[in-house]
């Protein structure tokens, strides 16, 4: 009797497992069947937030479900990343973040999560790092900057300690070019830009923020961190052209899901985002933001992200920032 009861219980348990598996498979197939939330680890109006809002509008149309953007600023994006890493791995809560996710894996020792607790679904846009100066400095080229450094300290401004712009510029100047640089962090890109305009700093590390000012002649672009010159700034030479062979650095924005999210859901997110990259209006809006579309497959997005962790770790450690 006991054996029969045990067998019946086992059969019932197996049937429940089969039903649960079938239900989960159907949920994957029907994804998304309800609202999707993009959690942004920064305040409204920043790089990640702007891109997330462009994508959310297009994703709502494609997925025929509401896609909302929720800002969860703090700790350099770590609060939002930690929150998403603990969310249900079902594709309905996604992290919209930047290069900081790769940087912070080295920059912060104890942040409550690790980058491998998140999975890259899509990393569709990039903005190469820029080094800019004010024409009033008399510096017109990277060679001029190197020459000026021999007569005094170069003051480098950025949007804050640990930002991709700060790390890449200090690494390029101090480690690679051997320039005497003093970093001056500001509470955002706009205060740094003001300091450059008023002559309080010599150069500024930036991304898309500086593009309009370079285009209208208010600032001079000394170097760009892309492999080749960027179409939006064709007259700004790359770091390689300036003698720092092979050095590249860019800020990017991507969508990340909690570890364990089913691959079909990740593929659906990736396919939707890459489809958005074909939409003329979406591309126009991204162009206004100064970012470049660089759609990648799901697997290529994951590989790119892990390569970025290694790349930024090298720079963070070289300038002595690891905490």
N, C-alpha and C positions, 0 to 999 in steps of 0.2 A: 504493500500500500504506500509506504513511504517513498519507495523507488518510483512508483507511478506518479505520486505527487511532485517529486523532484523533477521528473521528466516533463511533466506538464508545465511546471514553473519555468524550466529551461526553454521549452518551446514558446511559451508566452513572452519570455524575455527576448528571445530571438526575433519574434514577430514585432515586438515594440521597437527593437533596434532597426529592423528593416523598414518599418513605417517612418521612423524618425529620419533615417537616411534618405528615404524617398521624398519626404517633406522638405528636407534640406536641399536635395538636388533640384526639386521644383522651385524652391525659393531662389536658388542660384540662376536657374533658367529664366525666371521672371524678373530678375533684378534689372532696374529698380522698380519696386511696386509701391514705394512711398517716398517721403521726403528724404533728401540727401543733404547733409550739413558739411560745409567746408569750415573747419576751425582754423583761424588765422592767428598766429602767435604774436601779432603786432597790432598797433593802433590803426585805426582807419586812416586811409590816405597814403600809406606806405607802399613799397614795392610789391610785397606779397599780397597785400590787401587789394591793390588796384588790379593786379592780374587775376586774382581769385574772383573779383566781381565781374570782370569781362567774361571769364570762363563760366561762371555760375549762370549768367544770363543765357549764354548759348547752350549750356548743358540742360537747363530747364526746358528749352525748346526741343532739344534732341531726345531727351529721356522722357519727356511728357510727365515730369514730376517736379515739384518744387525743389529748387536747389538754393539753400540760403547760406549766407556768409555770417559767421559768428566770430567776433574779435575776442581773443583771450590773451591780451598782452602781458608781458612780464618775463623777467629772467632771461632775456635774450632769445625768447621763443621757446624756452624749456618748459614753461607751465603748460602751454598748449600741446607740445609734443608728448609730455608725460600723460596728459589727459587722454589724448587719442590712443596712445600705446596701451591704455587700460580699457578702451572701449570695446564693445562687442565686435568681433572680426567678421562683419557681415557686409561691409562696403557702404554703410549708411552714415558713417562718421569718418571723415577724411581730414587729414592735416594738409593745409595749404601753407607751405613754408619755403624758405630760401636756403641758400648756401650755408646759413648758420647751423642747420641740422648736422651737416658734415663737419663743420668747424668745431661745434660744441662737444663733439665726441672726444676731442682732445683737450679743448679749452677748460671744460668743467669736469672734475673728477667725480663729484657726487651730485648728480642732478636728478636722481630718482628714477632714471630709466637709461637704457642704452639704445643707440641707433638701430641695432639689430632687432629691437622690439617693434620696428616699423618696416614696412615694405614699400618700395617705390612703385607706384602704379603708373605714373606718367611724369616726365620732366620735359615740358614742351617749349619753354622759353628761356633765353639767356640774355644777359646784358654784360658785355665785356667791361672789366675794370679799366678806369681811366685815371691818368695823372694829368692835372691841369694847372695852369698858372695864370696870373693876371699880366696883361701886356706891360703894365707899369713897372714890373720887376726888371724889365730889360731882357728877360729870358724868353728866347723864341724857340729853342730846340732842347732836346735832352742833353746834347753836348754842351750847350750853354749852362744848363743846370749843373752838370759835372764840374765845369770850370768855375762856376760861382761857389761851389761847395769847398773849393780849395782856399777860398778867402774868408770863410766863415760858416757858421752852422745853417743848415737848411731847415726851416720850420715846416713840418708836414701836418696839415689839418685833415681830420676825418670826422665821420658822423659818430664815432665812439670807439673806445677800446674793444678789440675783439671782433669788430665788423670785418667782413671780407675785404672791403676797400682798405681799411687800415692795415690788416695783416699782409695783403699782397703788395701794397705799396712799400711798407717798411722792409719787407723781405727783399723786394726788387732793388730798393735804394741802398739799404744798409748792408745786406748780406751779399747780394750779387754785384752791385755797382760800387760798393765800398765807400759810399757817401756818408758824411757826418750829418745824421738826421736827428732832429728832436721832434717827437710826435706830440701834437697838441689835440687831444680829443674834445669834441663838442657834443652837445646834446641834440644831435640830429644833423642832417645834411644842410638845412637852410642856415643855421648859425655858422657852420663851417664855410659856407659859400659867402656869407656876409664878411667873415674875417678875411677871406681871400680878396674880396672886393676892396676892403679898407686897408689892405696891406699888412695885416697883423700876422699873416702866415705867408710862406713863400710859394708853396704848392698845396694842392688839395687832392686827396684820393676820393674818387667818386665813381658812380656807375651812370645810369641813364639821366640822373638829375642834372648833370653838367652839359648834356648834349645840346639843348637849345642855346645856351650861352656860348658854346664853341661855334655853333652854326652862325650866330649873328655877330661874331667877332668880339664879344665882351671878354671871352677867355681864350686861351691858347691851349690846345691839346698837345701834350708832349709825348704821350705814349698811350697805346691801347693794348689791353691784355688778350686780344684775340690772336688766333694763329695767322690770320691774314687781315688786312685792313677791312674795317667794317663799312658796309655800304652807306650808312648814315653819316659817317665821318671819313670820307675817302682821303682826306689830306692829313690825317693823323697817323703817323707811323706806328708800327707794332713795337713791342719791347725787343723782339728779335732784330728788327731793323735798327734799333738803337744800340745794338751790341750785346743784349742779354739773350743770347741764342737759346731758343726753346722755351723761354719763360712765357707761360700763359696763365690767365686767371680771369674768371668771370663769375658774376652772380647769376643765379638761376632761381626759378620758382617751379615747384612740382607738387603733385598730390601724392600723399602717403597714406597707407591703410595700416591698421593694426596687424601685427604678425599673426598668421593663421587664417587670414582672409582667403577664401577659396580662389584658386587660380582663374576659373571662368569669370568671376566677378572682377578681378584685377584686369583681366584682358578686356572686359567690357568697358571699364573705366578708361583704359588706355585707348581703346578704339574710338570712344566718344570724344576724348580730348584731341586725338589726332585728326578726327574728322572736323572738329572745330577749327583746326589750323588751316583748313581749306576754304573756310568761309571768308569772303572779302571784307565784310563788315568787322568781323572779329580781328582780322589781320590789320585793318585800318586802326582799330582801337588800340591794339598792341603797339603799332608803329608810333602812335601819338605818345605812348608811354616810353618809347625809346628802347623797347625790347625786341629781340629777334626770334622768330619762330624756328625751333629746332626739334621737331617731333621725333620721337624715338619709340621703338617697340617696347613692350613690357619688360622683356629680358634685358634689352639694351639700357633701359632706364635704371634697372637694378644694378647692372654692372657699372654704369656711369657713376651712380651714387657711391658705391664702395670704392671706386677709383678716386673719387673726390675726397673721401675720408682720408685716404692715404696721402693724397696731394696736399691737403690742408694741414694734416698732422706734421708733415715735413716743415711747412712754413711756420706753424705755431711754435714748434719746438725750437726752430732756428732763431726766432726773435725773443725766445724766453718767456712766452706767455702762458705755458701750461700751468693750470692751477690744480 
